[in-house]
């Protein structure tokens, strides 16, 4: 069953009974990247009352009500992401309190609406599982391997040189078997090690 992510970051603003809600959704690589984004948002909005968030990232999902009554922010935001079958997506809502209490139901609606509205401003795309591999080849085979990588538009993440030329690349996991065969045609003694 396919999972989906979003194509790009989107940000919206809602005013609900004098409170300002800034809804942000963005694709993220994982929990560590998501926590960094939440901290950046806290720094950017030091005067905000709350910076609540929800993350769908496989086994590393999470959420925070950030001081709102338990279950009124993080959980509803997470449910919106689940409803849209998203993974690798961080949702944040920054709230500036306007002086009028919304009650538990009002908070749930406000946080849900902020995330749902932000999602309307970005495209949902199918998420392709990626693999990272380290390829070691002789120096003589490196130019041909680099040419093959460019032809297939695989992402070169890093290169290093010791007794062999090592290229670290990212490619769709479903293409890994075919890629290994092609690399062995280029350099029969290539060492291929899957990292992720």
C-alpha positions, 0 to 999 in steps of 0.5 A, a space after each residue: 500500500 503506497 504512502 504519501 508525503 507532501 511536495 513542499 512546505 506550506 504555511 497559513 494563518 487563521 484568526 479564531 476568536 482573537 487568537 492567531 493560529 499559524 499552521 505549517 506543514 512540511 516534508 521531513 527526513 525523520 524525527 531529528 530533522 522535525 525536532 530541529 524545525 520545531 526548535 527553529 519555529 520556537 526561536 522565530 516565534 518567541 512571543 507565541 503562547 504555544 508551538 504544538 506539533 505532530 509528526 508522522 514518520 514511520 516508527 518515529 512519529 510523535 506529537 506535543 500539546 506544548 501546554 495546551 490541555 492534553 489531547 487538544 492539539 497534538 493528537 488532533 493534528 496527528 489524526 489529520 496527517 493519518 487521515 491524509 495517509 501521510 508519512 515523513 510530514 511534520 505539522 506545526 501550529 503556532 498559537 498567539 493567545 487572543 484573550 478568549 478561551 476556546 474550550 477543549 472542543 474549540 481548541 481541537 477544531 482550531 488545531 485541526 483546521 490549521 493543519 487541514 488548511 495548510 495541507 490544501 496549499 501543498 501537493 500530496 505525492 507518493 512516497 518512494 522508499 529510498 536506499 543508500 549504498 556505498 560503492 567501491 570501484 577502481 579509480 579506472 572505473 570511477 568515470 564510467 560509474 559517475 557517467 552511469 549515475 548521471 544518466 540515471 539521475 541517482 543522487 550522489 551523496 558523498 565520495 571519498 578515495 583510498 585504495 578504491 574510489 567510493 561513491 555513496 548514493 541514494 536511489 529508489 529501493 525498488 531499483 537496487 537490484 537492477 543498479 547492482 547488476 549494472 554496477 557489476 557490468 561497469 566494474 566486475 570487482 565493485 564492492 556494494 554495501 547497502 547503508 540504509 
